Amino acid sequence: MFLAASWCFGRYMWILPIITLVWFMVSMGTTYGIAVALNHTFPDFPYISYTGVEAPEKGIFTFAIVVTSLMFAANAEMRFLFVREIFSEKKMNKRWMQTNSAGLVLGWISSFGLFVMGFFQVDVMKPPYYFGAFLFFVVAIVYLWFQTVITWKLRHVAQKQKDGKVWRAIRLFVWIFQILNSAAATILLILFSVSKITYKLQRKADMGTKWDTLRGVFLLSTTTEWLLAFSIMVYVLTFIPGFKRLRNIKVKVTVDKGRGEKSGAIPNGDQQEMSDRSRLTENPQV
């Protein structure tokens, strides 16, 4: 993930969060539009999974979700590297370094959940799909709060006397937005879970269908799912100011010569000189 992201974006890593969000919105809009146009689903807010049940949107949905999961994982890894560099520079204690590492693990787990959702369609493989949905939605909420706490700490340790009012305002805005977005995502998760369970139980008890008496609770469940997924993806935009500081994102490759010795040159003679730690510019940002 690190290699692919650094190779594609390099010092323009701040574009990655934007591409992640745009890709998710466009791809989901595409599968939704195709499914509705072919009468494979109803137009007024089906569950996200039901926009990729039948061909041809089924293949597009799988591809789009898998790519989104990989980009989300790349964002989580680059965020980890950025924070690790700041914390190492400021000689933060072990607890904060572990918090950063835990955040990376949570980001990868939620990305894996999205990956699983892309490959297992809800109509024929419900158990793995719901397992993936749990990992993505629930673990992602925990990940958002972890990053919000880390941003709070960054605002204090990365602040310098020479910082201008603009950057101070940006860091404060980013932190406040993260709090509001995390809180909104948490509320949406609760609403989605409660409304979906309520709808399932009431439908099983023959209290109506999504077309009549249970219409309200059904729409609440579907709309909150869409908003929840969108809020999680929007969160990665808060990584942009920090990613703008990343420079020379590379990896150092060494080759074993056979006698325990290592060389920085690869067999074809080309030199792969890289460093796995992100170099930062002078201006501190979050």
Backbone hydrogen bonds, N-H to C=O, Kabsch-Sander energy under -0.5 kcal/mol:
donor,donor_aa,acceptor,acceptor_aa,energy
5,A,1,M,-2.4
6,S,2,F,-2.5
7,W,3,L,-2.3
8,C,4,A,-2.2
9,F,5,A,-2.5
10,G,5,A,-0.7
10,G,6,S,-0.9
12,Y,9,F,-2.4
13,M,10,G,-0.8
15,I,12,Y,-2.0
16,L,13,M,-1.7
18,I,14,W,-0.6
19,I,15,I,-2.5
20,T,16,L,-2.4
21,L,17,P,-2.1
22,V,18,I,-2.7
23,W,19,I,-2.9
24,F,20,T,-2.0
25,M,21,L,-2.4
26,V,22,V,-2.8
27,S,23,W,-2.7
28,M,24,F,-2.3
29,G,25,M,-2.2
30,T,26,V,-2.1
31,T,27,S,-2.3
32,Y,28,M,-2.2
33,G,29,G,-2.3
34,I,30,T,-2.5
35,A,31,T,-2.4
36,V,32,Y,-2.2
37,A,33,G,-2.5
38,L,34,I,-2.0
39,N,36,V,-1.4
40,H,35,A,-3.1
41,T,35,A,-1.0
45,F,43,P,-1.4
50,Y,47,Y,-1.1
51,T,48,I,-1.7
52,G,49,S,-1.3
58,K,54,E,-1.6
59,G,56,P,-0.7
60,I,56,P,-1.3
61,F,57,E,-2.8
62,T,58,K,-2.1
63,F,59,G,-2.4
64,A,60,I,-2.8
65,I,61,F,-2.6
66,V,62,T,-2.3
67,V,63,F,-2.3
68,T,64,A,-2.3
69,S,65,I,-2.4
70,L,66,V,-1.9
71,M,67,V,-2.3
72,F,68,T,-2.5
73,A,69,S,-2.1
74,A,70,L,-2.0
75,N,71,M,-2.3
76,A,72,F,-2.1
77,E,73,A,-2.2
78,M,74,A,-2.5
79,R,75,N,-2.3
80,F,76,A,-2.0
81,L,77,E,-2.3
82,F,78,M,-2.3
83,V,79,R,-2.5
84,R,80,F,-2.7
85,E,81,L,-2.0
86,I,82,F,-1.9
87,F,83,V,-3.0
88,S,84,R,-2.5
89,E,85,E,-2.2
90,K,86,I,-2.2
91,K,88,S,-0.8
92,M,87,F,-2.6
96,W,93,N,-0.6
97,M,93,N,-1.5
98,Q,94,K,-2.4
99,T,95,R,-2.0
100,N,96,W,-2.1
101,S,97,M,-1.9
102,A,98,Q,-2.8
103,G,99,T,-2.0
104,L,100,N,-1.7
105,V,101,S,-2.0
106,L,102,A,-2.5
107,G,103,G,-2.3
108,W,104,L,-2.4
109,I,105,V,-2.5
110,S,106,L,-2.4
111,S,107,G,-1.8
112,F,108,W,-2.4
113,G,109,I,-2.1
114,L,110,S,-1.9
115,F,111,S,-2.2
116,V,112,F,-2.4
117,M,113,G,-2.1
118,G,114,L,-1.5
119,F,115,F,-1.1
120,F,116,V,-1.9
121,Q,119,F,-0.7
124,V,121,Q,-0.7
125,M,121,Q,-2.4
129,Y,125,M,-1.6
130,Y,126,K,-3.1
131,F,127,P,-2.1
132,G,128,P,-2.4
133,A,129,Y,-2.4
134,F,130,Y,-2.3
135,L,131,F,-2.2
136,F,132,G,-2.6
137,F,133,A,-2.8
138,V,134,F,-1.6
139,V,134,F,-1.1
140,A,136,F,-1.2
141,I,137,F,-1.4
142,V,138,V,-1.5
143,Y,139,V,-2.4
144,L,140,A,-2.4
145,W,141,I,-1.9
146,F,142,V,-2.2
147,Q,143,Y,-2.4
148,T,144,L,-1.9
149,V,145,W,-2.1
150,I,146,F,-2.2
151,T,147,Q,-2.4
152,W,148,T,-1.8
153,K,149,V,-1.8
154,L,150,I,-2.5
155,R,151,T,-2.1
156,H,152,W,-0.6
156,H,153,K,-1.0
157,V,153,K,-2.3
158,A,154,L,-2.4
159,Q,156,H,-0.5
163,D,160,K,-1.3
168,R,164,G,-1.8
169,A,165,K,-2.3
170,I,166,V,-2.3
171,R,167,W,-2.5
172,L,168,R,-2.1
173,F,169,A,-2.7
174,V,170,I,-2.8
175,W,171,R,-2.1
176,I,172,L,-2.5
177,F,173,F,-2.8
178,Q,174,V,-2.3
179,I,175,W,-2.1
180,L,176,I,-2.6
181,N,177,F,-2.9
182,S,178,Q,-2.6
183,A,179,I,-2.5
184,A,180,L,-2.5
185,A,181,N,-2.6
186,T,182,S,-2.1
187,I,183,A,-2.3
188,L,184,A,-2.6
189,L,185,A,-2.2
190,I,186,T,-2.0
191,L,187,I,-2.6
192,F,188,L,-2.8
193,S,189,L,-2.6
194,V,190,I,-2.7
195,S,191,L,-2.5
196,K,192,F,-2.3
197,I,193,S,-2.3
198,T,194,V,-2.6
199,Y,195,S,-2.4
200,K,196,K,-2.4
201,L,197,I,-2.5
202,Q,198,T,-2.6
203,R,199,Y,-2.4
204,K,200,K,-2.2
205,A,201,L,-1.5
206,D,203,R,-1.6
207,M,202,Q,-2.6
212,D,209,T,-1.3
214,L,209,T,-1.7
215,R,212,D,-1.7
218,F,214,L,-2.1
219,L,215,R,-2.4
220,L,216,G,-2.0
221,S,217,V,-1.8
222,T,218,F,-2.3
223,T,219,L,-2.7
224,T,220,L,-1.7
225,E,221,S,-1.3
226,W,222,T,-1.9
227,L,223,T,-2.5
228,L,224,T,-2.3
229,A,225,E,-2.3
230,F,226,W,-2.2
231,S,227,L,-2.5
232,I,228,L,-1.9
233,M,229,A,-1.8
234,V,230,F,-2.4
235,Y,231,S,-1.4
236,V,232,I,-0.6
236,V,233,M,-0.7
237,L,234,V,-1.9
238,T,235,Y,-2.1
239,F,236,V,-1.7
240,I,237,L,-1.5
243,F,239,F,-2.5
244,K,240,I,-1.7
245,R,242,G,-1.6
246,L,243,F,-1.2
247,R,279,R,-1.8
250,K,248,N,-1.1
250,K,275,S,-1.7
253,V,251,V,-0.6
253,V,272,Q,-1.7
255,V,263,S,-2.8
257,K,261,E,-2.6
263,S,255,V,-2.0
266,I,270,D,-1.8
269,G,266,I,-2.4
272,Q,264,G,-0.9
272,Q,270,D,-0.5
273,E,271,Q,-0.7
274,M,272,Q,-0.7
279,R,247,R,-1.9
281,T,245,R,-0.6
